[in-house]
Every structure is written in C-alpha cells, then in structure tokens.
C-alpha cells in the first residue's frame, strides 16, 4: 500500500483551483473521506507516477519542492477524474457543486465558532431552506450533519490526544455547558465523553 501525506502549507489552493484545491470535490469535508477504486486500466498510470514521485524524493536541489507539488497535483487530477466517473449522484451544475463545496470549506474553517446552518447560510447569501434542499438533492447528508460530524471529529481528537478537561473541550467547541456537550457526544456515538477517553 502506498500513502501520500501532505499538509495545507504544502498544497492547498483556496480560490484559484476549484477542482483540485482545498475546496475541491476530493476535500469535500474532513468528516467524510472520498473512496475511489482505481480501475485496472489506470493502475499502470498510477504506478508510473508513483515511481517518478519516489525518484523526485531522492533529489536535493531547489526545484524539488515545486516538482513534488506538481506531481501531487497530477495525482489529485487523476483521482478526481475517476471519482467523478464513479459518483453519478454528484451535481451536474456548477452552481450546486460550488455551493456545497463552499459550505464544507466554511464549516472546516469555522466549525468551532459557527454551529448553526443559519450562520453559514448568511455567509453564503442563501436561506437555510435553500441549503437543505440542495444537500437533499445531491448528497447523503444534511447541512447540520456536516457541522455536527466536524465538531464530533474534533471532540474525539481532543479527548484522545490531549489532556484537556471535558469542560474545556465543551467550551472550545462552543457548547453552552458540559451537559449539552455530553448529550451531543452520547447521541452521536452512544457513550459519554468520559468513557470514550478511557484507554
């Protein structure tokens, strides 16, 4: 199995590249990872690109970073083409695609402060009902589910990998108090935060 791991500082295009940038289909939201099956006829192309990437990793000149970014972008474009072919339910019109991607991008940036669909509807100059209708038509999650999934993901991360108290985590994620955070967490995964944290 081959793994490519990179961070936002290395590769993230906010505005200029709507297909492969961090608002693109492959980065639809942190809580749901796109699953792509590489067709047999494309595997040779991916193996060749992987070999070039590994060769470039051995280089030590000033051009290495730019070359690695270009190779990564090529990987993303190849994945994106396959993903589009394998997902018939994706919106065909650019307006709906753009709105869904922008919503997910805004949630990723603001999920700690903005916790209601109406907050994002205002930023997008849409009504909450309009957002709900577009999401219902094109994807299998509602706008509030996307917010809640992102908050839950961060709650799990903070519980497992930090020593912050449940109270501190609740306030960091903009819950009014610990009971409301515990109720939210328990309703999502079936156990309270304190039990989730246990080794």
C-alpha positions in Angstrom: 0.0 0.0 0.0 1.3 3.5 -0.9 0.4 6.6 1.1 0.8 10.2 0.3 0.5 12.6 3.2 0.7 16.3 2.9 -0.4 19.4 4.9 -2.2 22.6 4.0 1.1 24.6 3.9 2.5 22.2 1.2 -0.5 22.1 -1.0 -3.8 24.0 -0.7 -5.3 26.3 -3.3 -8.3 28.2 -1.8 -9.6 30.2 -4.7 -7.7 29.7 -8.0 -8.3 25.9 -8.4 -11.9 24.8 -7.7 -11.3 21.3 -9.0 -8.2 20.1 -7.1 -7.8 22.8 -4.5 -8.9 22.5 -0.9 -12.5 23.5 -1.8 -12.5 20.7 -4.5 -14.5 17.5 -4.5 -11.7 15.4 -3.0 -11.7 17.8 0.0 -15.4 17.8 0.5 -15.2 17.9 4.3 -13.0 16.4 6.9 -15.6 14.1 8.3 -16.1 12.0 5.1 -13.2 10.7 3.0 -13.9 10.1 -0.7 -13.5 6.4 -1.6 -12.0 5.7 -5.0 -11.5 2.4 -6.7 -8.7 2.6 -9.3 -9.8 0.8 -12.5 -7.3 -1.9 -13.7 -6.6 0.0 -16.9 -5.5 3.1 -14.9 -3.2 1.2 -12.5 -0.2 1.4 -14.8 -0.5 5.2 -14.9 -0.6 5.4 -11.1 2.4 3.1 -10.7 4.4 5.1 -13.2 3.5 8.4 -11.5 4.4 6.8 -8.1 7.9 5.8 -9.4 8.5 9.4 -10.6 7.4 10.7 -7.2 9.8 8.4 -5.4 12.7 9.4 -7.8 11.9 13.1 -7.1 12.0 12.4 -3.3 15.7 11.5 -3.8 16.6 14.8 -5.3 18.1 17.6 -3.2 18.1 20.7 -5.4 15.9 23.9 -5.2 13.4 22.5 -7.7 12.4 19.5 -5.7 9.5 21.2 -3.8 7.9 22.6 -6.9 8.2 19.3 -8.7 6.6 17.4 -5.8 3.7 19.9 -5.8 3.2 19.3 -9.5 3.3 15.6 -9.1 0.8 15.7 -6.2 -1.5 17.9 -8.3 -1.3 15.3 -11.1 -2.3 12.5 -8.6 -5.2 14.6 -7.5 -6.4 15.3 -11.0 -6.2 11.5 -11.8 -8.2 10.7 -8.7 -10.7 13.4 -9.4 -11.4 12.1 -12.9 -12.0 8.6 -11.5 -14.1 10.0 -8.6 -16.4 11.9 -11.0 -16.9 8.8 -13.1 -17.7 6.6 -10.1 -20.2 9.0 -8.5 -23.2 9.6 -10.6 -25.0 11.4 -7.8 -22.6 14.4 -7.9 -24.3 17.6 -9.0 -24.0 18.4 -12.7 -24.5 22.1 -12.4 -21.6 24.2 -11.3 -23.7 26.4 -9.0 -24.8 23.5 -6.8 -21.3 22.0 -6.8 -19.8 25.3 -5.9 -22.3 25.9 -3.1 -21.8 22.5 -1.5 -18.0 22.8 -1.7 -18.1 26.4 -0.3 -20.3 25.3 2.6 -18.0 22.4 3.5 -15.0 24.7 3.3 -16.6 27.3 5.5 -17.5 24.6 8.1 -13.9 23.4 8.1 -12.7 26.9 8.8 -15.4 28.0 11.3 -17.0 24.9 13.0 -15.8 25.9 16.5 -17.4 29.3 16.3 -20.4 28.8 13.9 -22.6 25.9 14.9 -25.9 26.6 13.1 -26.9 26.2 9.5 -28.2 29.7 9.6 -24.7 31.0 10.3 -23.4 29.5 7.1 -26.5 30.4 5.1 -25.8 34.1 5.9 -22.2 33.8 4.8 -23.4 32.2 1.5 -26.3 34.7 1.0 -28.7 31.8 0.9 -31.6 30.7 3.1 -31.2 27.6 5.4 -34.1 26.0 3.4 -32.2 26.5 0.1 -29.1 24.9 1.5 -31.2 22.0 2.9 -32.9 21.4 -0.5 -29.6 21.4 -2.4 -28.0 19.0 0.0 -31.0 16.7 0.0 -31.0 16.6 -3.8 -27.3 15.9 -4.3 -25.6 14.3 -1.2 -26.5 11.9 1.5 -26.0 14.3 4.4 -27.8 17.4 5.6 -26.1 20.7 6.3 -26.4 20.3 10.1 -25.0 16.8 9.9 -21.8 18.2 8.3 -21.4 20.7 11.1 -22.1 18.0 13.8 -19.7 15.5 12.2 -16.9 18.0 12.1 -17.5 19.0 15.7 -17.6 15.4 16.7 -14.4 14.6 14.9 -12.6 17.4 16.8 -14.1 16.3 20.1 -12.8 12.8 19.6 -9.4 14.1 18.7 -9.2 16.4 21.7 -10.4 13.6 24.0 -7.9 11.1 22.7 -4.8 13.1 22.1 -4.9 16.0 24.6 -5.3 16.3 28.4 -7.9 19.0 28.2 -10.8 18.5 30.5 -14.3 17.7 29.2 -15.4 21.1 30.3 -12.6 22.9 28.3 -13.4 20.8 25.2 -17.1 21.6 25.6 -16.3 25.4 25.7 -13.7 25.2 22.9 -16.4 23.6 20.6 -18.9 26.3 21.6 -21.3 24.2 23.7 -23.1 26.2 26.4 -22.2 23.8 29.1 -20.8 20.3 29.8 -24.2 18.5 29.9 -25.1 19.8 26.4 -21.7 18.6 25.1 -22.1 15.2 26.8 -25.7 14.8 25.4 -24.4 15.7 21.9 -21.5 13.3 22.1 -23.5 10.5 23.6 -26.2 10.8 21.0 -23.6 10.6 18.2 -21.6 7.6 19.3 -23.6 6.0 22.1 -21.2 6.7 25.0 -20.3 9.8 27.1 -17.0 11.7 26.5 -15.5 10.4 29.8 -16.0 6.7 28.7 -14.6 7.5 25.2 -11.5 8.9 26.7 -10.7 5.7 28.7 -7.9 3.5 27.3 
